[in-house]
Each structure stands twice: as structure tokens, then as C-alpha cells.
Amino acid sequence: MSITKASDLAAGQIAMVGMARYVYQHDSICP
């Protein structure tokens, strides 16, 4: 696996986690 592919994969996971956290917090604030 190349370094660029690994960094892209990590960035994708971070973006998914960030979006999930944002949605979770938004839902908890406005149920």
C-alpha cells in the first residue's frame, strides 16, 4: 500500500467519524 493511499484512507475514516459525531450531537440536541 502506498503512503498516499494510506493517508487518503485515514482522511476518509476521520471524515466519516467527524460526520457521525456531528450527526449524533445534532440529533441529541434536537431529538
PDB file of N, H, CA, C and O in Angstrom:
ATOM      1  N   MET A   1       0.864  -1.201   0.000  1.00  0.00           N
ATOM      2  CA  MET A   1       0.000   0.000   0.000  1.00  0.00           C
ATOM      3  C   MET A   1       0.896   1.245   0.000  1.00  0.00           C
ATOM      4  O   MET A   1       1.856   1.334   0.766  1.00  0.00           O
ATOM      5  N   SER A   2       0.571   2.176  -0.851  1.00  0.00           N
ATOM      6  H   SER A   2      -0.208   2.104  -1.473  1.00  0.00           H
ATOM      7  CA  SER A   2       1.397   3.390  -0.924  1.00  0.00           C
ATOM      8  C   SER A   2       1.033   4.351   0.199  1.00  0.00           C
ATOM      9  O   SER A   2      -0.032   4.243   0.806  1.00  0.00           O
ATOM     10  N   ILE A   3       1.929   5.285   0.462  1.00  0.00           N
ATOM     11  H   ILE A   3       2.794   5.373  -0.032  1.00  0.00           H
ATOM     12  CA  ILE A   3       1.691   6.240   1.549  1.00  0.00           C
ATOM     13  C   ILE A   3       0.480   7.123   1.206  1.00  0.00           C
ATOM     14  O   ILE A   3      -0.330   7.436   2.078  1.00  0.00           O
ATOM     15  N   THR A   4       0.363   7.516  -0.054  1.00  0.00           N
ATOM     16  H   THR A   4       1.021   7.262  -0.764  1.00  0.00           H
ATOM     17  CA  THR A   4      -0.758   8.399  -0.414  1.00  0.00           C
ATOM     18  C   THR A   4      -2.075   7.672  -0.223  1.00  0.00           C
ATOM     19  O   THR A   4      -3.048   8.263   0.246  1.00  0.00           O
ATOM     20  N   LYS A   5      -2.118   6.396  -0.582  1.00  0.00           N
ATOM     21  H   LYS A   5      -1.328   5.916  -0.963  1.00  0.00           H
ATOM     22  CA  LYS A   5      -3.368   5.642  -0.429  1.00  0.00           C
ATOM     23  C   LYS A   5      -3.711   5.495   1.055  1.00  0.00           C
ATOM     24  O   LYS A   5      -4.873   5.609   1.444  1.00  0.00           O
ATOM     25  N   ALA A   6      -2.700   5.245   1.872  1.00  0.00           N
ATOM     26  H   ALA A   6      -1.756   5.152   1.556  1.00  0.00           H
ATOM     27  CA  ALA A   6      -2.930   5.095   3.312  1.00  0.00           C
ATOM     28  C   ALA A   6      -3.434   6.404   3.908  1.00  0.00           C
ATOM     29  O   ALA A   6      -4.341   6.397   4.740  1.00  0.00           O
ATOM     30  N   SER A   7      -2.854   7.526   3.487  1.00  0.00           N
ATOM     31  H   SER A   7      -2.117   7.531   2.811  1.00  0.00           H
ATOM     32  CA  SER A   7      -3.282   8.820   4.040  1.00  0.00           C
ATOM     33  C   SER A   7      -4.696   9.147   3.565  1.00  0.00           C
ATOM     34  O   SER A   7      -5.486   9.724   4.312  1.00  0.00           O
ATOM     35  N   ASP A   8      -5.015   8.779   2.320  1.00  0.00           N
ATOM     36  H   ASP A   8      -4.373   8.310   1.713  1.00  0.00           H
ATOM     37  CA  ASP A   8      -6.380   9.028   1.830  1.00  0.00           C
ATOM     38  C   ASP A   8      -7.374   8.200   2.636  1.00  0.00           C
ATOM     39  O   ASP A   8      -8.449   8.686   2.988  1.00  0.00           O
ATOM     40  N   LEU A   9      -7.021   6.962   2.926  1.00  0.00           N
ATOM     41  H   LEU A   9      -6.148   6.567   2.640  1.00  0.00           H
ATOM     42  CA  LEU A   9      -7.913   6.092   3.694  1.00  0.00           C
ATOM     43  C   LEU A   9      -8.107   6.659   5.099  1.00  0.00           C
ATOM     44  O   LEU A   9      -9.227   6.684   5.611  1.00  0.00           O
ATOM     45  N   ALA A  10      -7.016   7.114   5.723  1.00  0.00           N
ATOM     46  H   ALA A  10      -6.107   7.093   5.308  1.00  0.00           H
ATOM     47  CA  ALA A  10      -7.115   7.684   7.066  1.00  0.00           C
ATOM     48  C   ALA A  10      -7.976   8.943   7.041  1.00  0.00           C
ATOM     49  O   ALA A  10      -8.798   9.150   7.933  1.00  0.00           O
ATOM     50  N   ALA A  11      -7.795   9.775   6.034  1.00  0.00           N
ATOM     51  H   ALA A  11      -7.127   9.607   5.309  1.00  0.00           H
ATOM     52  CA  ALA A  11      -8.579  11.010   5.938  1.00  0.00           C
ATOM     53  C   ALA A  11     -10.053  10.662   5.766  1.00  0.00           C
ATOM     54  O   ALA A  11     -10.919  11.333   6.329  1.00  0.00           O
ATOM     55  N   GLY A  12     -10.342   9.629   5.000  1.00  0.00           N
ATOM     56  H   GLY A  12      -9.639   9.084   4.542  1.00  0.00           H
ATOM     57  CA  GLY A  12     -11.732   9.218   4.797  1.00  0.00           C
ATOM     58  C   GLY A  12     -12.357   8.738   6.101  1.00  0.00           C
ATOM     59  O   GLY A  12     -13.512   9.048   6.394  1.00  0.00           O
ATOM     60  N   GLN A  13     -11.585   7.977   6.889  1.00  0.00           N
ATOM     61  H   GLN A  13     -10.646   7.726   6.651  1.00  0.00           H
ATOM     62  CA  GLN A  13     -12.110   7.481   8.162  1.00  0.00           C
ATOM     63  C   GLN A  13     -12.348   8.644   9.122  1.00  0.00           C
ATOM     64  O   GLN A  13     -13.353   8.669   9.832  1.00  0.00           O
ATOM     65  N   ILE A  14     -11.424   9.606   9.145  1.00  0.00           N
ATOM     66  H   ILE A  14     -10.608   9.585   8.568  1.00  0.00           H
ATOM     67  CA  ILE A  14     -11.576  10.761  10.034  1.00  0.00           C
ATOM     68  C   ILE A  14     -12.817  11.562   9.635  1.00  0.00           C
ATOM     69  O   ILE A  14     -13.561  12.039  10.492  1.00  0.00           O
ATOM     70  N   ALA A  15     -13.032  11.705   8.317  1.00  0.00           N
ATOM     71  H   ALA A  15     -12.427  11.318   7.620  1.00  0.00           H
ATOM     72  CA  ALA A  15     -14.194  12.462   7.844  1.00  0.00           C
ATOM     73  C   ALA A  15     -15.478  11.734   8.236  1.00  0.00           C
ATOM     74  O   ALA A  15     -16.453  12.367   8.642  1.00  0.00           O
ATOM     75  N   MET A  16     -15.478  10.407   8.116  1.00  0.00           N
ATOM     76  H   MET A  16     -14.686   9.893   7.786  1.00  0.00           H
ATOM     77  CA  MET A  16     -16.689   9.651   8.478  1.00  0.00           C
ATOM     78  C   MET A  16     -16.965   9.771   9.969  1.00  0.00           C
ATOM     79  O   MET A  16     -18.111   9.954  10.378  1.00  0.00           O
ATOM     80  N   VAL A  17     -15.914   9.668  10.785  1.00  0.00           N
ATOM     81  H   VAL A  17     -14.983   9.520  10.453  1.00  0.00           H
ATOM     82  CA  VAL A  17     -16.097   9.779  12.237  1.00  0.00           C
ATOM     83  C   VAL A  17     -16.591  11.183  12.595  1.00  0.00           C
ATOM     84  O   VAL A  17     -17.482  11.341  13.429  1.00  0.00           O
ATOM     85  N   GLY A  18     -16.002  12.201  11.956  1.00  0.00           N
ATOM     86  H   GLY A  18     -15.277  12.073  11.279  1.00  0.00           H
ATOM     87  CA  GLY A  18     -16.416  13.572  12.245  1.00  0.00           C
ATOM     88  C   GLY A  18     -17.872  13.791  11.869  1.00  0.00           C
ATOM     89  O   GLY A  18     -18.615  14.434  12.612  1.00  0.00           O
ATOM     90  N   MET A  19     -18.287  13.261  10.717  1.00  0.00           N
ATOM     91  H   MET A  19     -17.684  12.739  10.114  1.00  0.00           H
ATOM     92  CA  MET A  19     -19.670  13.443  10.288  1.00  0.00           C
ATOM     93  C   MET A  19     -20.612  12.698  11.232  1.00  0.00           C
ATOM     94  O   MET A  19     -21.675  13.207  11.583  1.00  0.00           O
ATOM     95  N   ALA A  20     -20.218  11.486  11.642  1.00  0.00           N
ATOM     96  H   ALA A  20     -19.353  11.072  11.356  1.00  0.00           H
ATOM     97  CA  ALA A  20     -21.056  10.708  12.554  1.00  0.00           C
ATOM     98  C   ALA A  20     -21.208  11.440  13.887  1.00  0.00           C
ATOM     99  O   ALA A  20     -22.298  11.479  14.458  1.00  0.00           O
ATOM    100  N   ARG A  21     -20.118  12.017  14.379  1.00  0.00           N
ATOM    101  H   ARG A  21     -19.232  11.986  13.916  1.00  0.00           H
ATOM    102  CA  ARG A  21     -20.189  12.762  15.646  1.00  0.00           C
ATOM    103  C   ARG A  21     -21.099  13.980  15.490  1.00  0.00           C
ATOM    104  O   ARG A  21     -21.903  14.276  16.375  1.00  0.00           O
ATOM    105  N   TYR A  22     -20.971  14.684  14.363  1.00  0.00           N
ATOM    106  H   TYR A  22     -20.319  14.443  13.644  1.00  0.00           H
ATOM    107  CA  TYR A  22     -21.797  15.877  14.148  1.00  0.00           C
ATOM    108  C   TYR A  22     -23.272  15.486  14.111  1.00  0.00           C
ATOM    109  O   TYR A  22     -24.108  16.140  14.734  1.00  0.00           O
ATOM    110  N   VAL A  23     -23.586  14.422  13.383  1.00  0.00           N
ATOM    111  H   VAL A  23     -22.907  13.891  12.877  1.00  0.00           H
ATOM    112  CA  VAL A  23     -24.992  13.991  13.286  1.00  0.00           C
ATOM    113  C   VAL A  23     -25.495  13.543  14.652  1.00  0.00           C
ATOM    114  O   VAL A  23     -26.623  13.861  15.029  1.00  0.00           O
ATOM    115  N   TYR A  24     -24.666  12.803  15.406  1.00  0.00           N
ATOM    116  H   TYR A  24     -23.750  12.544  15.100  1.00  0.00           H
ATOM    117  CA  TYR A  24     -25.077  12.318  16.717  1.00  0.00           C
ATOM    118  C   TYR A  24     -25.352  13.484  17.665  1.00  0.00           C
ATOM    119  O   TYR A  24     -26.355  13.494  18.378  1.00  0.00           O
ATOM    120  N   GLN A  25     -24.447  14.467  17.663  1.00  0.00           N
ATOM    121  H   GLN A  25     -23.632  14.459  17.084  1.00  0.00           H
ATOM    122  CA  GLN A  25     -24.640  15.617  18.550  1.00  0.00           C
ATOM    123  C   GLN A  25     -25.871  16.407  18.125  1.00  0.00           C
ATOM    124  O   GLN A  25     -26.640  16.860  18.973  1.00  0.00           O
ATOM    125  N   HIS A  26     -26.063  16.577  16.817  1.00  0.00           N
ATOM    126  H   HIS A  26     -25.438  16.210  16.129  1.00  0.00           H
ATOM    127  CA  HIS A  26     -27.208  17.344  16.332  1.00  0.00           C
ATOM    128  C   HIS A  26     -28.508  16.638  16.720  1.00  0.00           C
ATOM    129  O   HIS A  26     -29.471  17.283  17.136  1.00  0.00           O
ATOM    130  N   ASP A  27     -28.530  15.297  16.581  1.00  0.00           N
ATOM    131  H   ASP A  27     -27.748  14.773  16.243  1.00  0.00           H
ATOM    132  CA  ASP A  27     -29.734  14.546  16.924  1.00  0.00           C
ATOM    133  C   ASP A  27     -29.992  14.610  18.431  1.00  0.00           C
ATOM    134  O   ASP A  27     -31.143  14.687  18.860  1.00  0.00           O
ATOM    135  N   SER A  28     -28.912  14.578  19.245  1.00  0.00           N
ATOM    136  H   SER A  28     -27.977  14.515  18.897  1.00  0.00           H
ATOM    137  CA  SER A  28     -29.091  14.597  20.689  1.00  0.00           C
ATOM    138  C   SER A  28     -29.576  15.978  21.144  1.00  0.00           C
ATOM    139  O   SER A  28     -30.313  16.090  22.123  1.00  0.00           O
ATOM    140  N   ILE A  29     -29.158  17.027  20.426  1.00  0.00           N
ATOM    141  H   ILE A  29     -28.559  16.935  19.630  1.00  0.00           H
ATOM    142  CA  ILE A  29     -29.595  18.376  20.796  1.00  0.00           C
ATOM    143  C   ILE A  29     -31.044  18.588  20.340  1.00  0.00           C
ATOM    144  O   ILE A  29     -31.845  19.185  21.060  1.00  0.00           O
ATOM    145  N   CYS A  30     -31.377  18.095  19.137  1.00  0.00           N
ATOM    146  H   CYS A  30     -30.727  17.610  18.552  1.00  0.00           H
ATOM    147  CA  CYS A  30     -32.735  18.257  18.612  1.00  0.00           C
ATOM    148  C   CYS A  30     -33.316  16.878  18.319  1.00  0.00           C
ATOM    149  O   CYS A  30     -33.278  16.425  17.175  1.00  0.00           O
ATOM    150  N   PRO A  31     -33.849  16.210  19.328  1.00  0.00           N
ATOM    151  CA  PRO A  31     -34.363  14.859  19.132  1.00  0.00           C
ATOM    152  C   PRO A  31     -35.625  14.845  18.272  1.00  0.00           C
ATOM    153  O   PRO A  31     -36.183  13.778  18.013  1.00  0.00           O
TER     154      PRO A  31
END
